[in-house]
Amino acid sequence: MELGASRVLITGALGWLGRGLLSALEHGLPEVPALATPPANLDVRALILPSEDPALLHQFAPGATPVVGDLRSPADCARLCADAEGAVLFHLAGVIHPSRRSDLYAVNTHGMHNLIAAAEKAGVRRLVVVSSNSPCGVNPHREHLFDESAPFVPYMHYGRSKMLMEQAVHGAQRRGRLETVILRPTWFYGPFQPPRQTLFFKMVRDGGAPIVGGGEARRSMAYIDNTCQALLLAASSEAAVGNTYWIADERPYSMNEIVDVIERLLETEFGQTCAHRRLRLPGIVSDVARVVDAGIQGLGLYHQKIHVLSEMNCTIACSVDKAKAELGYRPTVSLEEGMRRSLRWVADRGGLQ
């Protein structure tokens, strides 16, 4: 694996995607020949929050150097980037389900400005930024696929905070002090998942998985190793500089397909007894939740379950053709195998009990 730098900086290193990236840097990605061998003598420096345990970082990357801090602090960003001339900076940190609306902007938007300023001053060579599908909102109809020409139509304040983040990155690219690449991964799944994803598996098993509006709305999903592949390719590809890429599995899946695959694997491979029921709700439930969500966020607050419900009758799907053509991206893991590995990771930790 060739990254074009001997030093790598990572924000969000102990998050879901961060742990996947640390693992890929330490062990390589065996299913991707060009990335199968980990880089030798790589110096990894990781920004972790004061509430996070540096010992956990060393479980994933024994030689990594922790920098305890917060994106909201310009001084902490400067410490991360100090003496990092020529480095690659992976920006994975972000807030998706806060308790207050303002946190979205404090971390996702202003944190990006702080990090860019520190990286430019230190002479970091390339900044690879993880964004989201939310700056483009939801697809206008079920058969539509977003591509890189899609305009900004941000979905609620999370989408707006990420849109402003992307615009800050574009500004850095225009100034010419940093090479920048933006990736827009879709719904993550895979090992290292947070409790909310394990809860979803249990809801499928116990018959409480919500299917809104018939379940034919499509979702692009991004298995964690596929996303890490894209990150590593974006760090080294000359064609990537200044570009944005949608990142997902090869094709979108309907919500019915996602739930059916999880249910089948739970029963046939993980010894779970499934209820074979769905919590079927009319599409108007999501429409009402969308109005309520907007009202809650208008008051400066945020409610995770209402926000998630507001999207569940929507299609959020993309094409990965540009990433395949320019990065050489090949999403090697698709839904059934990806969910099998996800469930194995959860089961090994007692999460299906």
Secondary structure, DSSP 8 states (H G I E B T S, - for coil): ---S-SEEEEESTTSHHHHHHHHHHHH--TTSGGGSS--TT-EEEEEE-TTS-HHHHHHH-TT-EEEE--TT-HHHHHHHHTT-TT-EEEE----SS-SBHHHIIIIIIHHHHHHHHHHHHHT--EEEEE--SGGG-S-SSTT--B-TT------HHHHHHHHHHHHHHHHHHHHTSSEEEEEEE-EEESTT--HHHHHHHHHHHHT--EEETTS--EE-EEEHHHHHHHHHHHHH-STTTT-EEEE--SS-EEHHHHHHHHHHHHHHHS--------EEE-HHHHHHHHHHHHHHHHTTB--HHHHHHHTTTS-B-B--HHHHHHH-------HHHHHHHHHHHHHHTTTT-
